[in-house]
Every structure is written in structure tokens, then in C-alpha cells.
């Protein structure tokens, strides 16, 4: 595969990882490919990575502990400290982050009271 492979292939690989998780669906939010559980977004595709919402302490720790975790800045805009971005050259490797995706789902499901 060349570096010019359409992003649809990348999205298909990420879909294959995330859409098999219980209760997860994909939709467009603000022009981004987002992943939601219920009506709450927990992850989205941004640039060369996947943005992920986690508790601030976990997000901060991951940014220091892993080289491929950076602050989430969709379109160059800073987001909240709950959001990080995991960059992987091969989208199929997000399979290795299933534990984090599940933690994110649990976090947003338990999120703010309504």
C-alpha cells in the first residue's frame, strides 16, 4: 500500500476494530468520523490518529508514558484535557489499544449526570 491510500481504507480498518465493541456505532460529527456509544462520542478519526476521551489522569499519564500518544488537536484546535490522540501508522494496530477504547466507552457511559 502506498502512503496515498485513500483514508476510506484507514477508516474501514478502524471500523473493524471499534464497531465490534458492544453498543458502538459510527457517525459523522462536525465533519469527523466519530464513534459513539448511546449518544456520546468516545473516539473519532483525526489526521493520522484516533482521538479518544478518557479521565484526565489517565489521558495525562498516557501522554507521558507512550510515544504514540499526543494531545488531541482536531484541525489544529486544542481540545479538553480528557482527549488524547493515539497515532498508529497501520490502522489495524489499533487492535492493540482495545483496552483503552473500552476504558473510554466505560468513561463516557458513566459520564456526566443528565
N, C-alpha and C positions, 0 to 999 in steps of 0.2 A: 504494500500500500504506500502511496506517495503521501507527502505532507499535505497535498492538496485534496485529499479525500473529503468529500462533502461532509459537513457537520451532521447530516442526517444519519450517516453511519455511526458516528460517535454517539448521537442521541439513542440510536437503536441499541447500542451496546450498554449504555447506562440504563435504558428502559429495561433491558433483560435482567439487570441486577436489581433494580429498585421495584419494578412492578410485580415481582414475585413475593414481595413482603406483604403480609396480610393488611388489607384496608387501604393500600396505597393506590393512588390514581395519578395520572399525568394531566396537566392542563397548561394553557398559556396564561401567564400573569405578567402584566406590564411588558409584553413582548418577549418574555423569557420562558423557556421550557421549565415548568415547575412541577414539583412532586408534592402532593398533598395527602393528608390523612384527615378524613372528615372534611372540614372546610379550611384547614390550616396548613400553610406551606411549611415544609420542614427542610426541603432541599430544592435546588434549581441549578440548571446548567448556566455557567457564566464563563466566557472566554475559554481558557484551556483547562478549566476545572469545574468542580461541583461545589456550590455554596451549600452550607449545612448549618442549621441552627441548633445550638447546644447551650447548656448552662454556661454562664460567663467563666466560671472557674475552670471548667473542662476545656472550653474554647481557648482560653489563655494558655493553659498547660500544653495543649497540643501545638500551639504556635511555637512554643519553646522546645518541645520535645521532638518534633518531626520536621525534616527539611521541606517536605512537600505540602505543608500546611501554612497558609498565609492569611492575612486579614481579607475578608470578603469585601471587594470593592466593585460592584457591578457598574460597568460603564465609567469606571474611574471615580465613582462616588463612594465615600466612606459609608459604611453601614454600622449597625449597632455591634457592641462587643460580643453579643450572643452568636454572631455569624462568622464563620471561618470559610475558607476555600481550600479544598484538597485538590492539588494538581497532579494528574497522572497522565503520562504520555500515551499509554494504552488504556482506553476506557474500560476494557474488560477487567483491568486490575482493581476497579472499584469493588469487585467481589471481596477483596481483602479488607475493605472498610465496612463490611456488613454490620459489625458490632456497633460502629459509630452511627450508621444510619438508623439502626434500631434504637439506640440511645436518643437520637434526635426525635424519632417518632414518639417515644415514651415522653420526652420532654414537652413537645408541643401538645400532645394529648392531655397531659396533666397541667398544661399551661395556665394562663390567666383565668380566673373565675369569670363566668359570664354574668 
